[in-house]
Amino acid sequence: MFSDLGLPDNLLRVLDGMGYKKPSPIQAQAIPPLLEGKDVLGLAQTGTGKTAAFALPILARTDAASRTPQVLVLAPTRELAMQVAKACEDYAKHTPGMKVAAVYGGQDYGTQIRAIRGGAQWIVGTPGRIMDHLKKGSLSLTDIKAVILDEADEMLRMGFIDDVDWILGHAPKERQVALFSATMPKQIKHIASTHLNNPIEIKIESKTATASTIEQRYWFVGGAHKNDALLRITEVEDCDATMVFVRTKQATEEVADFMKANGVKCEALNGDIPQAQRERV
């Protein structure tokens, strides 16, 4: 139970309101040492509850009365940064004064600077944009107490690992670091050995490539009939929302147009769409 992990009442109230009772394995193993201020090296796949595993204990250690950045979360993509920032805001619902600023490329600098200087204790962002703010002087890491690297292997895959190394090198020497990754290539091991201090190592074994909460099914469908099959699935499946992955940017537009023409509320999402429109989607 979450109530057995040492979390404060304000966070337990939030979890109770969300219907969360039993922590996932990564949460059960990561929350206690992070609450104690220890560094953590967590090996766990996506979908195991990593965000709550670091957000809850670090929120408990954040001073809401101090209106300077105290926690830095680095994520590989702006979408993940937005998702993590939203989750942290939700967890801080019963923590008066706690603010979270999302900082990522494609968004106006002025908006981000106002959020940073508006008293945000948590900064969640992508490495490139965080570096930009540090170099411009619009973000200071002077009072940072904790740094979290979320999906570190994805940051490596996307070419951000040198940026991560640079950012950690500019953070205070006395800080808590938590690194979470689905895999542990040598470059990630180097980051861990360089920047983590006697970390508690947590490895969540997975017998499958996906989380146990995901049910997988497949159908053999000829290329010419895929859109019709997709439409039929949306008609018979009871889903609040559906995400469809396709191979090309053009295909995102074609599938979205087909679904809309058949009465399904649908929008395309791809890298050519402006950031503001992507956020609206």
TIBA-952841 format. One record per residue (C-alpha): x, y, z; residue in one letter. Coordinates in steps of 0.02 Angstrom, whole numbers, padded with zeros to 5 digits, always signed. Example, Ala and Ser with C-alpha at 12.3 -4.5 7.8 and 13.67 -1.06 7.14 Angstrom:
2
+00615-00225+00390A +00684-00053+00357S 
END
This chain:
281
+00000+00000+00000M +00058+00178-00033F +00022+00217+00148S +00164+00100+00198D +00297+00193+00099L +00316+00347+00210G +00232+00473+00095L +00152+00625+00180P -00036+00640+00202D -00058+00774+00067N +00010+00655-00066L -00086+00506+00002L -00246+00609-00014R -00208+00639-00197V -00173+00455-00229L -00332+00406-00140D -00431+00528-00247G -00353+00451-00403M -00400+00277-00344G -00218+00222-00322Y -00199+00096-00182K -00058-00025-00220K +00109+00037-00287P +00188-00044-00439S +00355-00135-00412P +00459+00014-00468I +00359+00130-00354Q +00373+00014-00204A +00562+00000-00225Q +00606+00178-00278A +00497+00285-00165I +00577+00241+00005P +00760+00276-00045P +00712+00434-00140L +00617+00494+00014L +00778+00469+00112E +00875+00577-00011G +00973+00435-00090K +01019+00423-00274D +00926+00292-00374V +00971+00199-00534L +00811+00119-00599G +00799-00004-00742L +00617-00017-00793A +00518-00012-00953Q +00390+00119-01003T +00219+00093-00926G +00280+00031-00757T +00237+00189-00659G +00407+00276-00661K +00336+00451-00656T +00249+00424-00489A +00401+00328-00428A +00508+00486-00434F +00377+00624-00428A +00295+00575-00264L +00451+00561-00153P +00537+00712-00231I +00379+00817-00211L +00380+00767-00027A +00558+00836-00014R +00522+00999-00107T +00498+01161-00010D +00339+01239-00078A +00375+01399+00019A +00534+01430-00079S +00497+01506-00250R +00655+01452-00340T +00689+01298-00449P +00731+01151-00337Q +00696+01002-00450V +00750+00974-00630L +00673+00834-00734V +00751+00796-00904L +00646+00703-01033A +00689+00655-01213P +00537+00733-01299T +00425+00882-01273R +00274+00767-01269E +00348+00669-01124L +00400+00830-01038A +00221+00894-01050M +00154+00728-00987Q +00272+00723-00838V +00238+00906-00795A +00050+00874-00797K +00070+00721-00686A +00175+00819-00561C +00045+00957-00557E -00089+00827-00522D +00012+00749-00382Y +00042+00922-00306A -00145+00959-00301K -00148+00966-00110H +00021+01051-00092T -00013+01239-00087P +00115+01346-00177G +00192+01206-00279M +00219+01254-00461K +00284+01157-00611V +00355+01236-00770A +00369+01137-00932A +00516+01194-01039V +00539+01125-01215Y +00576+01173-01394G +00442+01243-01507G +00366+01352-01371Q +00393+01539-01346D +00542+01581-01236Y +00449+01723-01151G +00311+01608-01092T +00438+01488-01019Q +00540+01625-00935I +00384+01693-00851R +00342+01518-00787A +00519+01492-00723I +00526+01661-00637R +00347+01646-00576G +00398+01536-00430G +00409+01363-00509A +00498+01240-00395Q +00494+01103-00528W +00569+01124-00702I +00525+00985-00824V +00603+00997-00995G +00704+00932-01140T +00894+00942-01131P +00916+01061-01279G +00795+01192-01216R +00858+01177-01036I +01035+01211-01101M +00972+01362-01198D +00895+01438-01041H +01051+01403-00938L +01163+01487-01068K +01045+01636-01083K +01040+01655-00894G +00851+01636-00886S +00867+01478-00781L +00981+01450-00632S +01022+01282-00555L +01094+01361-00397T +00956+01297-00283D +00927+01130-00371I +00911+00991-00243K +00865+00847-00360A +00889+00799-00543V +00787+00662-00626I +00835+00584-00793L +00679+00504-00867D +00700+00378-01009E +00887+00407-01015A +00914+00279-01152D +00794+00375-01264E +00893+00535-01232M +01048+00437-01286L +00961+00371-01442R +00907+00547-01491M +01082+00618-01469G +01053+00716-01309F +01170+00624-01192I +01312+00753-01207D +01186+00889-01165D +01131+00788-01013V +01312+00770-00958D +01339+00959-00979W +01182+01002-00879I +01229+00885-00737L +01402+00961-00736G +01324+01133-00705H +01209+01074-00565A +01263+01089-00383P +01381+00953-00324K +01269+00917-00175E +01110+00857-00258R +01005+00701-00270Q +01000+00611-00439V +00878+00480-00502A +00908+00398-00671L +00775+00289-00753F +00804+00191-00911S +00730+00040-01001A +00904-00017-01054T +01079+00015-00989M +01203+00043-01132P +01381+00093-01088K +01351+00280-01113Q +01211+00275-00984I +01322+00176-00866K +01452+00314-00887H +01325+00448-00841I +01274+00346-00689A +01452+00315-00630S +01500+00497-00656T +01350+00587-00583H +01264+00469-00460L +01328+00444-00283N +01317+00264-00221N +01146+00241-00301P +01018+00114-00248I +01002+00002-00401E +00828-00058-00445I +00792-00179-00586K +00613-00223-00629I +00616-00386-00726E +00496-00398-00871S +00449-00562-00951K +00367-00473-01097T +00409-00324-01206A +00254-00230-01146T +00175-00190-00979A +00054-00319-00908S -00087-00191-00918T -00080-00192-01108I -00181-00321-01205E -00113-00359-01378Q -00213-00419-01528R -00180-00420-01714Y -00274-00446-01877W -00209-00489-02051F -00281-00358-02168V -00236-00318-02348G -00165-00145-02378G -00316-00086-02477A -00433-00132-02335H -00340-00061-02184K -00441+00099-02169N -00606+00004-02177D -00542-00119-02047A -00488+00024-01933L -00658+00105-01950L -00743-00059-01906R -00634-00079-01751I -00684+00094-01689T -00866+00047-01712E -00859-00115-01611V -00730-00071-01478E -00783+00032-01326D -00638+00156-01314C -00635+00333-01245D -00485+00374-01354A -00380+00286-01485T -00205+00316-01551M -00158+00249-01723V +00024+00235-01776F +00067+00239-01961V +00229+00233-02060R +00235+00405-02142T +00182+00585-02111K +00073+00579-02266Q -00016+00426-02198A -00063+00519-02039T -00157+00646-02144E -00237+00514-02256E -00299+00407-02112V -00363+00559-02016A -00456+00623-02170D -00536+00452-02199F -00593+00436-02018M -00665+00613-02015K -00756+00580-02179A -00839+00432-02093N -00897+00529-01941G -00753+00492-01822V -00674+00638-01728K -00493+00621-01777C -00338+00730-01797E -00169+00696-01874A -00010+00717-01771L +00161+00723-01852N +00324+00820-01849G +00272+00943-01983D +00127+01009-01881I +00168+01169-01782P +00195+01143-01596Q +00046+01250-01545A -00069+01145-01654Q +00007+00984-01588R -00032+01038-01411E -00212+01076-01460R -00227+00901-01534V 
END
